[in-house]
């Protein structure tokens, strides 16, 4: 039997002794830290660099947020936001970044009697003036004549409708027609508004749908309105000449005894007639007045006691004479239509409209040249056009053959004054010139008539 003489190690641990050693070590370390802390509390360092604060540094090197605040208080930030009113944009959207909701309601209330904010139109320019991001003033272009101005004061919002200040030049514009009146005006470097205004003056004598020929010409003495030295819009046409198929027509703006401006020819006769030549300014006749026409929808021959004017959908339709709306309705044949009574003898009918003019209703009085609707293809129609009919004592008559009856001429008392006007205008129509007449005083009675 083998006997191992290696001493046996005692693997049994003495937990109590070891635990006491660690506890004494921890207590000793804690006591040392406590004594060290007390020493620094009662004997602080003379200059602890990590906690040193230079009081003057707060003024010399302030935080960025404080710089912005101080700068704004000493020198307020002024901004002007220029923009166009966007489709569907309301006052709430427009002012949401610079006014609180209760302020927007107060602003809306303040505007109601002067110009309701619900009448803001898409495409019109406006300016919002801000001071430090807060609302100060709002300017909105209502039309070519007036603007809305809203300012914020101590007592609330001040709302004003003020006339737009223009400087005005009188200028002669002339051109020869090669294809159309619009084309000739564009070639002369002018806007389409001038063509529309010119056609409106001679609408009783010249049918701009059927009568225009290549080689026709015009000369116009017109006011041009300037803002900040730049062209803004047209004012009044003071005199005009139109040569059509060898005939010369002239028009002179003159104010009658009642104070109403109107156009007269060289003899003092009014250019205004009882009926316009046509209810559309520019279009073409697609079907004439006849007792036998092949209907493109019904595929049969039948009377067509009307004039059809083909034009794009949405083209404005004008009443040919003063009158009263006696019908405004829809049926499957005429589509949207309007019937007007002009006097005891005459009525007119306008068919196939895409839509009626805003505010038009049965019983409404309309003026010659007023827009009553827009071209469409409602009812029995193969394409957009206006079916125009004229009745005398209930019987349809051809609108193209009606004899025009002129309005009253210049009175004998003022005829000499009118002749002096004609004599001063004629040389200017015949020779190209431009005369600056200075800033327009909108507070006088001589306000320019809008085109």
ABEGO torsion letter per residue (X at the ends): XBBBABBBBBABBBAAAAAAAAAAAAAAAAAAAAAAAAAAAABBBABBAAABBBAAAAAABBBAAAAAAAAAAABBBBBBBBBBBBBGBBAAAAAAAABBAAAAAAAAAAAAAABBAAABBBGBBBBBBBBGGBBABBBBBABAABBBBBBBBAAEBBBBBBBBBBBBBBBBBBBBBAABAAAAAAAAGBBAAAAAAAAAAAAAABBAAAABBBGBBBBBBBBBBBBGGBBABBBBBABBBBBBGGBBBBBBBBBBAAGBBBBBBAAGBBABBABBABABABBBBABBBBABBBBAAAGBBBBBBBBBBBBBBGBBBBBABBBBBABBBBBAAAEBBBBBBABAABBBBBBGBABBBBGBBBGBBBBBGBBAEBBBABEBBABBBBBBBBBBGGBBBBAAABBBBBBBBBBAAAAAAAAAAAAAAAAAAABBBBBBAEBBBAABABBBBBX
